[in-house]
Amino acid sequence: MTHPSDKPDETAPNEPAAEAEVAPPAGEPAAAATNMLDPGKELETVRAENADLKDRLLRAHAEMDNVRKRLEREKADAQKYAISKFARDVVTVGDNFQRAITAVPAHAVEQTPALKSFLEGVTMTERELVNALERHGIKRIDPMGEAFNPHMHQAVMEAESAEVPAGTVVQVFQPGYTIEDRVLRPAMVVVAKGGAKSARPAESPPQAANDDHIEPGPEAPGDGSGTRST
């Protein structure tokens, strides 16, 4: 007869054998420690990246600001000088008015009332045209008696004169015009030579209009280039 204590113990489950802890190969802990970033170096890297991004941002902001200013300047120029070609055609009408006014003899005006009324009407129309041009930034250049300025005047002739300094405008063949701060058309003038001393030209000439380049007259009267004496 079998005794109960002689039976095998079936109540204890079969537990798996504990896994043996595998030791890392020799030298691996040292390699892992070497690959880890040092906190100081990591902070330095982050700071360098931050500085680079900040520099790029500032450059982009400056570039956008330059683009904005350039567009605003181009827009302002377009508003001021957009009518340059039209104005250049209109001022020729003013030239014709002036020619008509100067072509009428003074004695004929006094003898003919109808001609006098006609001349007054033409004069008023020419004056109103000049006023309309000025309202749009276009001004007439009438340099009679002024010093020759090669940036605003075109010398077509020289005249001997001891009464005025050399380089003085003694006759205006055709008035010039400016639009805002640029020359729309230079004045065609006769310049004196042979005086005691030269007249001093203007120091701050306006710029020429961009759409059509305007060639100034000779740089200094009296050099004989492009002029003829009377």
C-alpha positions as a Markdown table, in Angstrom:
| # | Residue | x | y | z |
|---|---|---|---|---|
| 1 | Met | 0.0 | 0.0 | 0.0 |
| 2 | Thr | 1.3 | 3.2 | -1.0 |
| 3 | His | 1.6 | 6.0 | 1.5 |
| 4 | Pro | 0.4 | 9.4 | 0.5 |
| 5 | Ser | 3.7 | 11.0 | 1.3 |
| 6 | Asp | 5.3 | 8.7 | -1.3 |
| 7 | Lys | 3.4 | 10.4 | -4.2 |
| 8 | Pro | 5.3 | 12.9 | -6.3 |
| 9 | Asp | 4.5 | 16.6 | -5.5 |
| 10 | Glu | 2.3 | 17.7 | -8.4 |
| 11 | Thr | 1.1 | 20.9 | -6.9 |
| 12 | Ala | 4.2 | 22.9 | -7.7 |
| 13 | Pro | 4.2 | 24.1 | -11.3 |
| 14 | Asn | 7.0 | 23.6 | -13.6 |
| 15 | Glu | 8.8 | 27.0 | -13.5 |
| 16 | Pro | 11.1 | 27.8 | -16.3 |
| 17 | Ala | 14.6 | 28.0 | -15.5 |
| 18 | Ala | 15.8 | 31.5 | -14.7 |
| 19 | Glu | 17.5 | 33.1 | -17.7 |
| 20 | Ala | 21.1 | 33.5 | -17.2 |
| 21 | Glu | 22.2 | 37.2 | -17.3 |
| 22 | Val | 24.3 | 37.7 | -20.3 |
| 23 | Ala | 27.3 | 39.8 | -19.7 |
| 24 | Pro | 28.1 | 42.4 | -22.3 |
| 25 | Pro | 31.2 | 41.9 | -24.4 |
| 26 | Ala | 34.3 | 43.3 | -23.0 |
| 27 | Gly | 34.8 | 46.9 | -23.9 |
| 28 | Glu | 31.1 | 47.7 | -24.9 |
| 29 | Pro | 30.3 | 49.9 | -21.9 |
| 30 | Ala | 33.3 | 52.2 | -22.7 |
| 31 | Ala | 32.1 | 52.4 | -26.4 |
| 32 | Ala | 28.6 | 53.4 | -25.4 |
| 33 | Ala | 29.9 | 56.1 | -23.0 |
| 34 | Thr | 32.0 | 57.5 | -25.8 |
| 35 | Asn | 29.0 | 57.7 | -28.2 |
| 36 | Met | 26.9 | 59.7 | -25.8 |
| 37 | Leu | 26.9 | 63.5 | -26.3 |
| 38 | Asp | 28.4 | 65.6 | -23.7 |
| 39 | Pro | 25.8 | 68.0 | -22.3 |
| 40 | Gly | 28.2 | 71.0 | -22.8 |
| 41 | Lys | 28.8 | 70.1 | -26.4 |
| 42 | Glu | 25.1 | 69.6 | -27.0 |
| 43 | Leu | 24.3 | 73.0 | -25.6 |
| 44 | Glu | 27.0 | 74.6 | -27.7 |
| 45 | Thr | 25.5 | 72.9 | -30.8 |
| 46 | Val | 22.0 | 74.2 | -30.0 |
| 47 | Arg | 23.3 | 77.7 | -29.5 |
| 48 | Ala | 25.2 | 77.6 | -32.8 |
| 49 | Glu | 22.1 | 76.4 | -34.7 |
| 50 | Asn | 20.0 | 79.1 | -32.9 |
| 51 | Ala | 22.5 | 81.8 | -34.0 |
| 52 | Asp | 22.5 | 80.6 | -37.6 |
| 53 | Leu | 18.7 | 80.6 | -37.7 |
| 54 | Lys | 18.6 | 84.1 | -36.2 |
| 55 | Asp | 21.1 | 85.3 | -38.8 |
| 56 | Arg | 19.0 | 83.9 | -41.6 |
| 57 | Leu | 15.9 | 85.4 | -40.2 |
| 58 | Leu | 17.5 | 88.8 | -40.0 |
| 59 | Arg | 18.8 | 88.6 | -43.5 |
| 60 | Ala | 15.4 | 87.5 | -44.9 |
| 61 | His | 13.8 | 90.4 | -43.0 |
| 62 | Ala | 16.3 | 92.9 | -44.4 |
| 63 | Glu | 15.8 | 91.6 | -47.9 |
| 64 | Met | 12.1 | 91.9 | -47.6 |
| 65 | Asp | 12.4 | 95.4 | -46.3 |
| 66 | Asn | 14.6 | 96.3 | -49.2 |
| 67 | Val | 12.1 | 94.9 | -51.7 |
| 68 | Arg | 9.3 | 96.8 | -50.1 |
| 69 | Lys | 11.2 | 100.1 | -50.2 |
| 70 | Arg | 12.2 | 99.5 | -53.8 |
| 71 | Leu | 8.6 | 98.8 | -54.8 |
| 72 | Glu | 7.4 | 101.9 | -53.0 |
| 73 | Arg | 10.1 | 104.0 | -54.7 |
| 74 | Glu | 9.1 | 102.5 | -58.1 |
| 75 | Lys | 5.5 | 103.2 | -57.4 |
| 76 | Ala | 6.2 | 106.8 | -56.5 |
| 77 | Asp | 8.3 | 107.3 | -59.6 |
| 78 | Ala | 5.6 | 105.8 | -61.8 |
| 79 | Gln | 3.1 | 108.2 | -60.3 |
| 80 | Lys | 5.3 | 111.3 | -60.8 |
| 81 | Tyr | 6.8 | 110.5 | -64.2 |
| 82 | Ala | 4.1 | 108.4 | -65.9 |
| 83 | Ile | 2.9 | 111.4 | -68.0 |
| 84 | Ser | 6.4 | 112.3 | -69.2 |
| 85 | Lys | 5.8 | 111.3 | -72.8 |
| 86 | Phe | 2.4 | 113.0 | -72.9 |
| 87 | Ala | 3.7 | 116.1 | -71.2 |
| 88 | Arg | 6.5 | 116.3 | -73.8 |
| 89 | Asp | 3.9 | 116.4 | -76.6 |
| 90 | Val | 1.7 | 118.9 | -74.7 |
| 91 | Val | 4.5 | 121.4 | -74.2 |
| 92 | Thr | 5.0 | 121.7 | -77.9 |
| 93 | Val | 1.5 | 123.3 | -78.0 |
| 94 | Gly | 2.8 | 125.9 | -75.6 |
| 95 | Asp | 5.6 | 126.6 | -78.0 |
| 96 | Asn | 3.2 | 127.2 | -80.8 |
| 97 | Phe | 1.2 | 129.6 | -78.6 |
| 98 | Gln | 4.4 | 131.5 | -77.8 |
| 99 | Arg | 5.3 | 131.7 | -81.5 |
| 100 | Ala | 1.9 | 133.0 | -82.3 |
| 101 | Ile | 2.2 | 135.7 | -79.7 |
| 102 | Thr | 5.6 | 136.9 | -80.7 |
| 103 | Ala | 4.8 | 136.9 | -84.4 |
| 104 | Val | 2.2 | 139.7 | -84.0 |
| 105 | Pro | 3.9 | 143.1 | -84.4 |
| 106 | Ala | 3.2 | 145.6 | -81.6 |
| 107 | His | 2.1 | 148.4 | -83.9 |
| 108 | Ala | -0.4 | 146.1 | -85.6 |
| 109 | Val | -2.0 | 145.3 | -82.3 |
| 110 | Glu | -2.5 | 149.0 | -81.5 |
| 111 | Gln | -4.0 | 149.7 | -84.9 |
| 112 | Thr | -6.4 | 146.7 | -85.1 |
| 113 | Pro | -8.7 | 146.2 | -82.2 |
| 114 | Ala | -9.8 | 142.8 | -83.5 |
| 115 | Leu | -6.2 | 141.6 | -83.6 |
| 116 | Lys | -5.6 | 142.9 | -80.1 |
| 117 | Ser | -8.6 | 140.9 | -78.8 |
| 118 | Phe | -7.4 | 137.8 | -80.6 |
| 119 | Leu | -3.9 | 138.2 | -79.2 |
| 120 | Glu | -5.2 | 138.7 | -75.7 |
| 121 | Gly | -7.2 | 135.4 | -76.0 |
| 122 | Val | -4.2 | 133.5 | -77.2 |
| 123 | Thr | -2.1 | 134.9 | -74.4 |
| 124 | Met | -4.7 | 133.9 | -71.8 |
| 125 | Thr | -5.0 | 130.4 | -73.3 |
| 126 | Glu | -1.2 | 130.0 | -73.2 |
| 127 | Arg | -1.1 | 131.2 | -69.6 |
| 128 | Glu | -3.8 | 128.7 | -68.6 |
| 129 | Leu | -1.9 | 125.9 | -70.3 |
| 130 | Val | 1.2 | 126.8 | -68.3 |
| 131 | Asn | -0.8 | 126.8 | -65.1 |
| 132 | Ala | -2.4 | 123.5 | -65.9 |
| 133 | Leu | 1.1 | 122.0 | -66.5 |
| 134 | Glu | 2.3 | 123.3 | -63.2 |
| 135 | Arg | -0.5 | 121.7 | -61.4 |
| 136 | His | 0.8 | 118.4 | -62.6 |
| 137 | Gly | 4.4 | 119.1 | -61.6 |
| 138 | Ile | 5.6 | 120.4 | -65.0 |
| 139 | Lys | 7.3 | 123.8 | -64.9 |
| 140 | Arg | 8.8 | 126.0 | -67.6 |
| 141 | Ile | 12.5 | 126.8 | -67.8 |
| 142 | Asp | 13.1 | 130.4 | -69.1 |
| 143 | Pro | 16.7 | 131.0 | -68.3 |
| 144 | Met | 17.1 | 134.5 | -69.9 |
| 145 | Gly | 20.0 | 136.3 | -68.1 |
| 146 | Glu | 20.9 | 133.2 | -66.0 |
| 147 | Ala | 24.2 | 131.3 | -66.0 |
| 148 | Phe | 24.5 | 128.5 | -68.5 |
| 149 | Asn | 23.7 | 125.2 | -67.0 |
| 150 | Pro | 24.6 | 122.2 | -69.2 |
| 151 | His | 22.2 | 120.0 | -67.3 |
| 152 | Met | 19.2 | 122.1 | -68.0 |
| 153 | His | 20.2 | 124.2 | -71.1 |
| 154 | Gln | 21.3 | 123.3 | -74.6 |
| 155 | Ala | 23.6 | 125.9 | -76.2 |
| 156 | Val | 22.9 | 126.2 | -79.9 |
| 157 | Met | 24.9 | 129.4 | -80.5 |
| 158 | Glu | 27.4 | 131.7 | -78.9 |
| 159 | Ala | 27.4 | 135.5 | -79.1 |
| 160 | Glu | 30.1 | 138.0 | -78.5 |
| 161 | Ser | 29.1 | 140.3 | -75.6 |
| 162 | Ala | 31.1 | 142.5 | -73.3 |
| 163 | Glu | 28.1 | 143.6 | -71.3 |
| 164 | Val | 27.5 | 140.3 | -69.5 |
| 165 | Pro | 29.8 | 137.7 | -68.1 |
| 166 | Ala | 30.8 | 134.8 | -70.3 |
| 167 | Gly | 28.5 | 131.9 | -70.0 |
| 168 | Thr | 25.4 | 134.0 | -69.5 |
| 169 | Val | 22.2 | 133.2 | -71.4 |
| 170 | Val | 21.5 | 136.2 | -73.7 |
| 171 | Gln | 18.7 | 134.7 | -75.8 |
| 172 | Val | 16.2 | 131.8 | -75.4 |
| 173 | Phe | 15.2 | 130.1 | -78.7 |
| 174 | Gln | 12.9 | 127.6 | -77.0 |
| 175 | Pro | 12.0 | 127.3 | -73.3 |
| 176 | Gly | 12.7 | 124.1 | -71.4 |
| 177 | Tyr | 10.5 | 122.2 | -69.0 |
| 178 | Thr | 11.0 | 120.1 | -65.8 |
| 179 | Ile | 8.8 | 117.4 | -64.4 |
| 180 | Glu | 9.0 | 117.2 | -60.7 |
| 181 | Asp | 12.8 | 117.0 | -60.1 |
| 182 | Arg | 13.8 | 115.8 | -63.6 |
| 183 | Val | 14.5 | 117.6 | -66.9 |
| 184 | Leu | 11.7 | 117.0 | -69.3 |
| 185 | Arg | 13.2 | 119.1 | -72.1 |
| 186 | Pro | 16.3 | 121.4 | -71.9 |
| 187 | Ala | 16.0 | 125.0 | -73.0 |
| 188 | Met | 17.6 | 125.9 | -76.3 |
| 189 | Val | 19.7 | 129.1 | -75.6 |
| 190 | Val | 22.3 | 131.5 | -77.0 |
| 191 | Val | 25.3 | 131.9 | -74.6 |
| 192 | Ala | 27.5 | 135.0 | -74.3 |
| 193 | Lys | 31.2 | 134.8 | -74.7 |
| 194 | Gly | 34.1 | 137.2 | -74.4 |
| 195 | Gly | 33.0 | 138.7 | -71.0 |
| 196 | Ala | 35.2 | 139.6 | -68.1 |
| 197 | Lys | 34.5 | 136.4 | -66.1 |
| 198 | Ser | 32.4 | 133.3 | -66.4 |
| 199 | Ala | 29.0 | 133.0 | -64.8 |
| 200 | Arg | 28.7 | 130.3 | -62.2 |
| 201 | Pro | 26.2 | 127.5 | -63.2 |
| 202 | Ala | 23.8 | 125.8 | -60.9 |
| 203 | Glu | 25.3 | 123.2 | -58.6 |
| 204 | Ser | 22.4 | 120.8 | -58.1 |
| 205 | Pro | 20.9 | 120.0 | -61.5 |
| 206 | Pro | 17.8 | 117.9 | -61.7 |
| 207 | Gln | 18.0 | 114.4 | -63.2 |
| 208 | Ala | 16.9 | 113.7 | -66.7 |
| 209 | Ala | 13.7 | 111.8 | -67.3 |
| 210 | Asn | 14.2 | 108.0 | -67.4 |
| 211 | Asp | 12.0 | 107.2 | -70.4 |
| 212 | Asp | 13.9 | 109.3 | -72.9 |
| 213 | His | 17.6 | 110.2 | -72.4 |
| 214 | Ile | 18.2 | 113.9 | -72.9 |
| 215 | Glu | 21.6 | 114.9 | -74.1 |
| 216 | Pro | 22.7 | 118.2 | -72.5 |
| 217 | Gly | 24.4 | 121.0 | -74.4 |
| 218 | Pro | 28.1 | 121.6 | -74.5 |
| 219 | Glu | 29.7 | 121.4 | -71.0 |
| 220 | Ala | 31.1 | 124.9 | -71.2 |
| 221 | Pro | 30.5 | 127.6 | -73.7 |
| 222 | Gly | 33.4 | 129.0 | -75.5 |
| 223 | Asp | 35.1 | 125.7 | -76.4 |
| 224 | Gly | 33.8 | 125.8 | -80.0 |
| 225 | Ser | 32.2 | 122.3 | -79.9 |
| 226 | Gly | 28.8 | 122.1 | -81.4 |
| 227 | Thr | 28.3 | 125.9 | -81.5 |
| 228 | Arg | 28.8 | 128.7 | -83.9 |
| 229 | Ser | 29.6 | 132.3 | -83.2 |
| 230 | Thr | 27.6 | 135.2 | -84.4 |
